[in-house]
Amino acid sequence: MQQRQSTPASAIAAYFDLMYDADDARYPEVFHDACVIHGLREGKLVAWSAAEFRDLMRGRPSPASAGAPRQQETVRLEQTSPDMAAARVRVRIGQVRFLDDLILHRTDGTWLVTSKAFHVEEVISPAS
């Protein structure tokens, strides 16, 4: 059963859960089908549709299953209009800490990520 994110903060909490647990069934609770995910990988700009990003998540072990530490932080969250919000968050996926800028829209009463720009902030040594 799909959970409805009723506030931007609850949508960010669901995003953090998804990034850590990678529970595919919850993907539609976080990302809108029209979402675009983009950022630099090895110095080249990449852009994925929501479906492509979902496939990438399916293809990797979750941080939870790998026993990775759960590190996440909301740096900034601003509701910019009744139906739009912007957030900057940090999240660790395995040995990589990302700085993500998220745009969220409220559609049909549910807050979903409609755009994600990511930056690799740090690659953490395996001992950390």
C-alpha positions in Angstrom: 0.0 0.0 0.0 1.4 3.4 -1.0 2.1 5.8 1.9 1.2 9.4 1.3 3.8 12.0 2.2 1.7 14.8 3.6 4.5 17.4 4.3 7.8 18.2 2.6 9.6 17.0 5.8 7.8 13.6 5.7 8.8 13.3 2.0 12.5 13.9 3.0 12.2 11.3 5.7 10.8 8.8 3.2 13.7 9.7 0.8 16.2 8.9 3.5 14.5 5.6 4.2 14.5 4.7 0.5 18.2 5.7 0.1 19.2 3.4 3.0 16.8 0.5 2.6 16.4 0.6 -1.2 12.9 -1.0 -0.8 11.7 -1.0 -4.4 8.1 -1.1 -3.3 8.4 2.3 -1.7 10.0 4.0 -4.7 6.7 5.5 -6.0 6.2 7.0 -2.5 9.3 9.1 -3.0 9.9 9.8 -6.7 7.4 11.1 -9.2 7.4 9.3 -12.5 8.5 12.5 -14.3 11.5 13.0 -12.0 14.9 13.6 -13.6 18.0 12.8 -11.6 21.3 14.4 -12.7 24.8 15.0 -11.6 28.5 14.5 -12.4 29.9 10.9 -12.5 33.6 10.7 -13.3 33.6 14.3 -14.6 30.7 13.7 -17.0 27.1 15.0 -16.6 24.6 12.1 -16.4 20.9 12.4 -16.4 18.4 9.6 -15.7 14.7 9.3 -15.8 12.9 8.1 -12.7 12.6 4.6 -14.2 16.3 4.5 -15.1 17.3 5.6 -11.6 15.0 3.0 -10.1 16.8 0.3 -12.2 20.1 1.6 -10.9 18.9 1.3 -7.3 17.6 -2.2 -8.0 21.0 -3.2 -9.3 23.0 -2.4 -6.2 22.9 -3.8 -2.7 21.2 -1.5 -0.2 23.4 0.2 2.4 21.2 -1.5 5.0 21.9 -5.0 3.6 25.6 -4.2 3.5 25.6 -3.1 7.2 26.7 0.4 6.2 26.3 3.2 8.7 23.2 5.3 8.2 24.3 8.9 7.8 21.8 11.6 6.6 21.2 15.2 7.2 18.7 17.8 6.1 20.8 20.9 5.4 18.0 23.1 4.3 14.3 22.6 3.6 12.1 25.5 2.4 8.5 25.3 1.2 8.7 27.8 -1.6 4.9 27.8 -2.4 1.9 25.9 -1.3 2.8 23.0 -3.7 6.6 23.2 -4.1 9.6 22.8 -1.8 13.3 22.8 -2.2 15.7 20.8 0.0 19.4 20.2 0.3 20.3 17.0 2.0 23.4 14.9 2.7 23.1 11.1 2.5 25.7 8.3 2.6 25.3 5.4 0.2 28.0 2.8 1.0 31.3 4.6 0.9 30.0 7.7 -0.9 28.5 10.8 0.8 26.3 12.7 -1.6 25.0 16.3 -1.4 21.6 16.3 -3.1 19.4 19.2 -4.1 15.8 18.0 -4.3 12.8 19.8 -5.7 9.5 18.4 -4.4 5.9 19.1 -5.7 2.6 18.2 -4.0 0.6 16.3 -6.5 -2.8 14.8 -5.6 -2.0 15.7 -2.0 1.3 13.9 -1.8 4.8 15.4 -1.8 7.1 13.7 -4.3 10.6 14.4 -5.5 10.4 15.8 -9.1 14.0 16.7 -9.6 17.2 15.5 -8.0 20.7 17.0 -8.6 23.5 15.1 -6.9 27.1 15.9 -6.1 29.6 13.4 -4.8 30.9 15.2 -1.7 33.2 12.6 -0.4 34.4 9.0 -1.0 34.9 7.6 2.4 37.6 5.0 3.2 36.3 1.6 4.0 37.6 1.8 7.5 35.2 4.7 8.3 
